Amino acid sequence: MNDFAAIDFETANRHPSSVCSVGVVVVRSGVIVERFYSLIYPQPDYFEYWNTRVHGLRMHHVEDAPDFPQVWEQIEPLIEGLPLVAHNAPFDSGCLRAAFAEHHMDYPGYRFLCTCRAAQRAHLPLPNAQLDTVAAYCGYDLKRHHHALADAEACAAIALKLL
């Protein structure tokens, strides 16, 4: 697969609609042609300890950030017509659907592919199918794990090798 958009969300709390950052990497003809990152003001608008512990984001980081519809307005033309790829796609597709619902937006039925499942199906000689482990196997050094753009870049590298 040579044309796709890798996407990653981070959430502020246990609600999948609480996206607080997004990273998108657009690949065309096997080459990264676009990178997009944004903080997002989450809904519901609070951070839980465990989420912050994972990605380091807090309310003061997003207090002036645009809301999801404003961010999606920028992303939509970048990904038009492309399948979306995520590592653990059920999480990211769930976040996307929930954010659309939270903001009363019509969900256009994006097609998602999962690099985690692809890694599991490939029976790679790895101890697990976590993003950083599979990315390293595919030659990508994930230095900022749980930063949405870094995770989307790692996912793109995996997709280019495995999908």
C-alpha positions as a printed NumPy array, in Angstrom:
array([[  0.   ,   0.   ,   0.   ],
       [  1.52 ,   3.289,  -1.099],
       [ -1.224,   5.856,  -0.493],
       [ -2.675,   6.329,   3.   ],
       [ -2.803,   8.629,   6.01 ],
       [ -1.403,   7.414,   9.319],
       [ -3.226,   8.945,  12.29 ],
       [ -2.775,   8.945,  16.042],
       [ -4.844,  10.492,  18.831],
       [ -4.026,  11.133,  22.459],
       [ -6.898,  11.54 ,  24.911],
       [ -7.289,  13.657,  28.023],
       [ -9.342,  11.173,  29.989],
       [-11.172,   7.847,  29.754],
       [-13.726,   9.216,  27.28 ],
       [-12.748,   8.44 ,  23.68 ],
       [-14.157,  11.817,  22.605],
       [-11.579,  13.637,  24.767],
       [ -8.96 ,  13.863,  22.027],
       [ -6.334,  16.385,  23.116],
       [ -3.804,  15.967,  20.308],
       [ -3.646,  14.468,  16.842],
       [ -0.861,  13.586,  14.466],
       [ -1.377,  12.799,  10.791],
       [  1.188,  11.632,   8.254],
       [  0.087,  11.545,   4.615],
       [  1.851,   9.053,   2.35 ],
       [  1.508,   9.157,  -1.434],
       [  3.365,   6.837,  -3.784],
       [  5.234,   5.444,  -0.773],
       [  6.631,   8.837,   0.272],
       [  5.636,  11.044,   3.198],
       [  4.264,  14.218,   1.626],
       [  2.56 ,  15.895,   4.577],
       [  2.794,  15.99 ,   8.361],
       [  0.177,  17.599,  10.584],
       [  0.069,  18.013,  14.348],
       [ -2.289,  19.916,  16.593],
       [ -3.283,  20.145,  20.186],
       [ -7.063,  19.993,  20.659],
       [ -9.253,  21.374,  23.419],
       [-10.832,  18.136,  24.708],
       [-14.457,  17.265,  25.435],
       [-15.076,  16.457,  28.206],
       [-12.56 ,  19.096,  29.223],
       [-10.471,  17.613,  32.001],
       [ -7.324,  15.493,  32.231],
       [ -6.977,  12.318,  34.239],
       [ -3.744,  11.335,  35.941],
       [ -3.195,   8.158,  33.922],
       [ -3.623,   9.861,  30.561],
       [ -1.258,  12.685,  31.521],
       [  1.226,  10.127,  32.783],
       [  1.255,   8.533,  29.314],
       [  1.587,  11.619,  27.099],
       [  2.532,  14.459,  29.459],
       [ -0.224,  16.827,  28.341],
       [ -2.157,  18.891,  30.866],
       [ -4.973,  21.43 ,  30.685],
       [ -2.567,  24.385,  30.488],
       [ -1.156,  22.918,  27.252],
       [ -4.542,  22.931,  25.527],
       [ -6.384,  25.866,  27.108],
       [ -5.926,  27.981,  23.958],
       [ -6.07 ,  25.052,  21.511],
       [ -8.776,  24.838,  18.846],
       [-11.679,  22.457,  19.34 ],
       [-12.05 ,  19.245,  17.361],
       [-14.211,  20.641,  14.519],
       [-11.656,  23.401,  13.855],
       [ -8.795,  20.902,  13.748],
       [-10.705,  18.401,  11.63 ],
       [-11.454,  21.151,   9.12 ],
       [ -7.68 ,  21.31 ,   8.516],
       [ -7.185,  17.53 ,   8.417],
       [-10.102,  16.595,   6.179],
       [ -8.649,  17.915,   2.889],
       [ -5.271,  16.272,   3.655],
       [ -6.764,  12.776,   3.99 ],
       [ -9.515,  12.97 ,   1.379],
       [ -9.893,   9.665,  -0.436],
       [ -7.201,   7.908,   1.6  ],
       [ -7.549,   4.938,   3.927],
       [ -6.547,   5.741,   7.5  ],
       [ -3.911,   3.643,   9.206],
       [ -3.368,   3.449,  12.956],
       [ -1.506,   1.233,  15.376],
       [ -4.353,  -0.264,  17.405],
       [ -6.924,   1.103,  14.965],
       [ -9.917,   0.256,  17.194],
       [ -8.692,   2.899,  19.666],
       [ -8.074,   5.647,  17.104],
       [-11.176,   4.923,  15.03 ],
       [-13.179,   4.899,  18.266],
       [-11.752,   8.279,  19.226],
       [-12.578,   9.693,  15.808],
       [-16.146,   8.406,  15.86 ],
       [-16.652,   9.643,  19.434],
       [-15.269,  13.101,  18.655],
       [-17.563,  13.372,  15.634],
       [-20.53 ,  12.353,  17.816],
       [-19.54 ,  14.674,  20.677],
       [-19.507,  17.624,  18.285],
       [-22.68 ,  16.57 ,  16.406],
       [-20.789,  16.054,  13.157],
       [-21.774,  13.487,  10.531],
       [-19.18 ,  10.71 ,  10.493],
       [-18.186,   9.995,   6.877],
       [-17.257,   6.334,   7.419],
       [-13.482,   6.454,   7.151],
       [-11.805,   3.135,   6.354],
       [ -9.206,   2.118,   8.955],
       [ -6.358,  -0.382,   8.687],
       [ -4.398,  -1.551,  11.723],
       [ -0.606,  -1.904,  11.802],
       [ -0.799,  -3.706,  15.16 ],
       [ -2.969,  -6.429,  13.646],
       [ -0.728,  -6.516,  10.565],
       [  2.29 ,  -7.096,  12.811],
       [  0.476,  -9.872,  14.671],
       [ -0.576, -11.541,  11.406],
       [  2.993, -11.336,  10.091],
       [  4.242, -13.431,  13.042],
       [  7.278, -11.211,  13.442],
       [  9.991, -12.462,  15.83 ],
       [  9.101,  -9.842,  18.447],
       [  8.213, -10.038,  22.156],
       [  5.047,  -7.978,  21.544],
       [  3.226,  -5.94 ,  18.9  ],
       [  3.484,  -2.594,  20.685],
       [  4.127,   0.458,  18.53 ],
       [  7.693,   1.107,  19.676],
       [  8.666,  -2.561,  19.319],
       [  7.243,  -2.969,  15.81 ],
       [  8.557,   0.439,  14.725],
       [ 12.097,  -0.515,  15.78 ],
       [ 11.779,  -3.791,  13.84 ],
       [ 10.741,  -1.762,  10.783],
       [ 13.71 ,   0.593,  11.153],
       [ 11.992,   3.562,  12.791],
       [ 13.486,   4.917,  16.021],
       [ 10.484,   6.125,  18.034],
       [ 12.055,   8.641,  20.402],
       [  8.893,  10.527,  21.45 ],
       [  6.433,   7.697,  22.046],
       [  2.928,   9.002,  22.857],
       [  3.506,  12.268,  21.013],
       [  0.743,  12.028,  18.417],
       [  2.886,  13.065,  15.435],
       [  5.793,  10.799,  16.383],
       [  3.395,   7.881,  16.808],
       [  1.761,   8.634,  13.434],
       [  5.212,   8.71 ,  11.797],
       [  6.084,   5.36 ,  13.384],
       [  2.769,   3.953,  12.199],
       [  3.487,   5.18 ,   8.647],
       [  6.911,   3.501,   8.718],
       [  5.313,   0.227,   9.836],
       [  2.566,   0.48 ,   7.228],
       [  5.101,   1.013,   4.453],
       [  6.841,  -2.227,   5.503],
       [  3.894,  -4.442,   6.443],
       [  0.793,  -3.341,   4.522]])
